[in-house]
């Protein structure tokens, strides 16, 4: 019998979708995320927004070895005490509430957590940080989202701090990325550290939690690059998390106490 794959939960969007003869509200996730998890040796489990998880995120986290916060909608600015910018669109408050609760609790448990694009921003907000709601207003260009809805011609390099988790996960300090975002980190959340910047304009592109097993946010989309090592780094750490939980003798109900604040 083959060894059980690390179970990676990944949060979904809520959106109107069409398939066959149906057009309905749906919990959605691009297949590229699933394929990236599977290529890295993980077992993907989709997590839709769920009001009960806001109060008891352990209900799903007990079943997981790692958590991914995927890209998608803009985060409700009310989550970080601001009014919406005219370019802040497609807010889904129930998704924000579920994912904030999951992110905070997973990090408290020292579970490996990877935030991608919106997911990086959500990690920041979860720990008291704020966002720049429309980067073109500040930067004077739209190079971070050149073609809405496409990764074509979306490449740029990111400088990653030597020795950082981001550099180790990417496998290099100057990393080519595929980008699609119009918001970004402004004030950095408590206990977090920016360890990557765009070569275009120094916009924060990697965020991590020092002292944690694996808390990493990347502003780019590693699922759009089959050569990326980022998913593999998460799955490797998730496997270690599972082994430690099993060694405790009580599965996922017993976990490492959090190390410091994040």
For each residue, the residues with C-beta under 8 A, 3 or more apart:
1:
2:
3:
4: 43
5: 41 42 43
6: 41 42 43 65 66 235 238 239 241 242
7: 42 43 45 63 64 65 66 238 242
8: 37 42 43 44 45 64 65 66 67 68 234 235 238
9: 45 46 47 60 61 63 64 66 67 68 102
10: 29 33 34 37 44 45 46 47 67 68 69 70
11: 46 47 48 49 67 68 69 70 95 98 99 102 119
12: 27 28 29 46 47 48 49 70
13: 27 28 29 70 72 73 92 95
14: 25 26 27 28 48 49 92 94 95
15: 25 26 28
16: 23 24 25 26
17: 23 24 25 26 28
18: 22 23
19: 22
20:
21:
22: 18 19
23: 16 17 18
24: 16 17
25: 14 15 16 17
26: 14 15 16 17
27: 12 13 14 46 48 49
28: 12 13 14 15 17
29: 10 12 13 33 34 46 70
30: 33 34 70 223
31: 34 35
32: 35 36 223 224
33: 10 29 30 36 37 44 68 70 116 223
34: 10 29 30 31 37 38 44
35: 31 32 38 39 223
36: 32 33 39 40 222 223 226 228 231
37: 8 10 33 34 40 42 43 44 68 231 235
38: 34 35 41 42 43 44
39: 35 36 226 231 232
40: 36 37 231 232 234 235
41: 5 6 38 232 235 239
42: 5 6 7 8 37 38 66 231 234 235 238
43: 4 5 6 7 8 37 38
44: 8 10 33 34 37 38
45: 7 8 9 10 63 64
46: 9 10 11 12 27 29
47: 9 10 11 12 50 53 60 98 102
48: 11 12 14 27
49: 11 12 14 27 53 92 94 95 97 98 99
50: 47 53 54 60 98
51: 54 55 94 97 98
52: 55 56 59
53: 47 49 50 56 57 59 60 98 101 102
54: 50 51 57 97 98 101
55: 51 52 101
56: 52 53 59
57: 53 54 60 61 101 102 104 105 106
58: 61 62 105
59: 52 53 56 62
60: 9 47 50 53 57 63 64 102
61: 9 57 58 64 67 102 105 106 109 111 252
62: 58 59 251 252 253
63: 7 9 45 60 252
64: 7 8 9 45 60 61 67 106 111 252
65: 6 7 8 111 112 238 239 241 242 245
66: 6 7 8 9 42 111 112 113 114 214 234 235 237 238 241
67: 8 9 10 11 61 64 102 103 106 111 112 113 114
68: 8 9 10 11 33 37 113 114 115 116 119 234
69: 10 11 99 102 103 113 114 115 116 118 119 120 122 123
70: 10 11 12 13 29 30 33 116 117 118 119
71: 116 117 118 119 180 181 221
72: 13 95 117 118
73: 13 89 90 91 92 95 118
74: 88 89 90 91 118 133 183
75: 79 80 91 96 118 121 122 125 131 183
76: 79 84 91 92 93 96
77: 80 81 82 83 84 85 88 131 133
78: 81 82 93
79: 75 76 96 100 125
80: 75 77 125 128 129 130 131
81: 77 78 130
82: 77 78 130 133
83: 77
84: 76 77 88 91 133
85: 77 88 133 134 137
86: 134
87: 133 134 182
88: 74 77 84 85 91 133 134 183
89: 73 74
90: 73 74
91: 73 74 75 76 84 88 96
92: 13 14 49 73 76 95 96
93: 76 78 96 97
94: 14 49 51 97 98
95: 11 13 14 49 72 73 92 98 99
96: 75 76 79 91 92 93 99 100 122
97: 49 51 54 93 94 100 101
98: 11 47 49 50 51 53 54 94 95 101 102
99: 11 49 69 95 96 102 103 119 122
100: 79 96 97 103 104 122 125 126
101: 53 54 55 57 97 98 104 105
102: 9 11 47 53 57 60 61 67 69 98 99 105 106
103: 67 69 99 100 106 107 113 115 122 123 126
104: 57 100 101 107 108 126 127
105: 57 58 61 101 102 108 109
106: 57 61 64 67 102 103 109 111 113
107: 103 104 110 111 113 123 126 209 212 215 258 262
108: 104 105 258 262
109: 61 105 106 255 256 258
110: 107 212 213 241 255 256 257 258 259
111: 61 64 65 66 67 106 107 213 238 241 255
112: 65 66 67 213 214 215 234 237 238 241
113: 66 67 68 69 103 106 107 123 214 215 216
114: 66 67 68 69 119 214 216 217 218 230 231 234
115: 68 69 103 118 119 120 121 122 123 207 216 217 218
116: 33 68 69 70 71 119 120 217 218 220 221 222 223
117: 70 71 72 120 121 180 181 218 219 220 221
118: 69 70 71 72 73 74 75 115 121 122 181
119: 11 68 69 70 71 99 114 115 116 122 123 217
120: 69 115 116 117 123 124 185 206 207 217 218 219
121: 75 115 117 118 124 125 131 183 184 185 217 219
122: 69 75 96 99 100 103 115 118 119 125 126
123: 69 103 107 113 115 119 120 126 127 189 192 207 209 215 217
124: 120 121 127 129 130 131 185 188 189 192 207 217
125: 75 79 80 100 121 122 128 129 130 131 189
126: 100 103 104 107 122 123 189
127: 104 123 124 189 190 191 192 262
128: 80 125 187 189 190
129: 80 124 125 185 186 187 188 189 190 192
130: 80 81 82 124 125 186 187
131: 75 77 80 121 124 125 183 184 185 186
132: 135 138 183 184 185 186
133: 74 77 82 84 85 87 88 183
134: 85 86 87 88 137 138 182 183
135: 132 138 139 144 181 182 183 184 203
136: 139 140 141 142 182
137: 85 134
138: 132 134 135
139: 135 136 143 201 203
140: 136
141: 136 200 201
142: 136 145 146 182
143: 139 146 156 179 200 201
144: 135 156 179 180 181 182 184 198 200 203
145: 142 148 154 179 180 181 182
146: 142 143 153 154
147: 150 151 152 153 154
148: 145 180
149:
150: 147 154 180
151: 147 154 178 180 221 224
152: 147
153: 146 147
154: 145 146 147 150 151 178 179 180 224
155: 176 177 178 179
156: 143 144 176 177 179 198 199 200
157: 174 175 176 177 198 199
158: 174 175 176 177 196 197 198 199 205 206 219 220
159: 173 174 196 197 198 199
160: 164 166 167 170 172 173 174 175 195 196 206
161: 164 166 167 173 195 196 206
162: 167 173
163: 167 168
164: 160 161 167 168 195 196 206 208
165: 168 169 195 208 214 215 216
166: 160 161 169 170 195 196 206 208 216 218
167: 160 161 162 163 164 170 171 172 173 175 195
168: 163 164 165 171 233
169: 165 166 216 229 230 233 234
170: 160 166 167 175 228 229 230
171: 167 168 175 229
172: 160 167 175
173: 159 160 161 162 167
174: 157 158 159 160 199
175: 157 158 160 167 170 171 172 196
176: 155 156 157 158 225
177: 155 156 157 158 205 218 219 220 221 222 225
178: 151 154 155 220 221 224 225
179: 143 144 145 154 155 156 198 219 220 221
180: 71 117 144 145 148 150 151 154 221
181: 71 117 118 135 144 145 184 219
182: 87 134 135 136 142 144 145
183: 74 75 88 121 131 132 133 134 135
184: 121 131 132 135 144 181 203 204 219
185: 120 121 124 129 131 132 188 194 204 207 219
186: 129 130 131 132
187: 128 129 130
188: 124 129 185 192 193 194 204 207
189: 123 124 125 126 127 128 129 192
190: 127 128 129 261 262
191: 127 209 210 260 261 262
192: 123 124 127 129 188 189 207 208 209 215 262
193: 188 207 208 209 210
194: 185 188 197 204 206 207
195: 160 161 164 165 166 167 206 207 208
196: 158 159 160 161 164 166 175 204 205 206 207 218 219
197: 158 159 194 202 203 204 205 206
198: 144 156 157 158 159 179 201 202 203 205 219
199: 156 157 158 159 174
200: 141 143 144 156 203
201: 139 141 143 198
202: 197 198
203: 135 139 144 184 197 198 200 219
204: 184 185 188 194 196 197 207 219
205: 158 177 196 197 198 218 219 220
206: 120 158 160 161 164 166 194 195 196 197 216 217 218 219
207: 115 120 123 124 185 188 192 193 194 195 196 204 216 217 218
208: 164 165 166 192 193 195 212 215 216 217
209: 107 123 191 192 193 212 215 262
210: 191 193
211: 259 260 262
212: 107 110 208 209 215 259 262
213: 110 111 112 237 240 241 256
214: 66 112 113 114 165 233 234 237
215: 107 112 113 123 165 192 208 209 212 262
216: 113 114 115 165 166 169 206 207 208 230 233 234
217: 114 115 116 119 120 121 123 124 206 207 208
218: 114 115 116 117 120 166 177 196 205 206 207 222 230
219: 117 120 121 158 177 179 181 184 185 196 198 203 204 205 206
220: 116 117 158 177 178 179 205
221: 71 116 117 151 177 178 179 180 224 225
222: 36 116 177 218 225 228 230 231
223: 30 32 33 35 36 116 228 231
224: 32 151 154 178 221
225: 176 177 178 221 222 228
226: 36 39
227:
228: 36 170 222 223 225 231
229: 169 170 171 232 233
230: 114 169 170 216 218 222 233 234
231: 36 37 39 40 42 114 222 223 228 234 235
232: 39 40 41 229 235 236
233: 168 169 214 216 229 230 236 237
234: 8 40 42 66 68 112 114 169 214 216 230 231 237 238
235: 6 8 37 40 41 42 66 231 232 238 239
236: 232 233 239 240
237: 66 112 213 214 233 234 240 241
238: 6 7 8 42 65 66 111 112 234 235 241 242
239: 6 41 65 235 236 242 243
240: 213 236 237 243 244
241: 6 65 66 110 111 112 213 237 238 244 245
242: 6 7 65 238 239 245 246
243: 239 240 246 247
244: 240 241 247 248 255 256
245: 65 241 242 248 250 251 252 254 255
246: 242 243 249 251
247: 243 244
248: 244 245 251 254 255
249: 246 254
250: 245 253 254
251: 62 245 246 248 254
252: 61 62 63 64 245 255
253: 62 250
254: 245 248 249 250 251
255: 109 110 111 244 245 248 252
256: 109 110 213 244 259
257: 110
258: 107 108 109 110 261 262
259: 110 211 212 256
260: 191 211
261: 190 191 258
262: 107 108 127 190 191 192 209 211 212 215 258
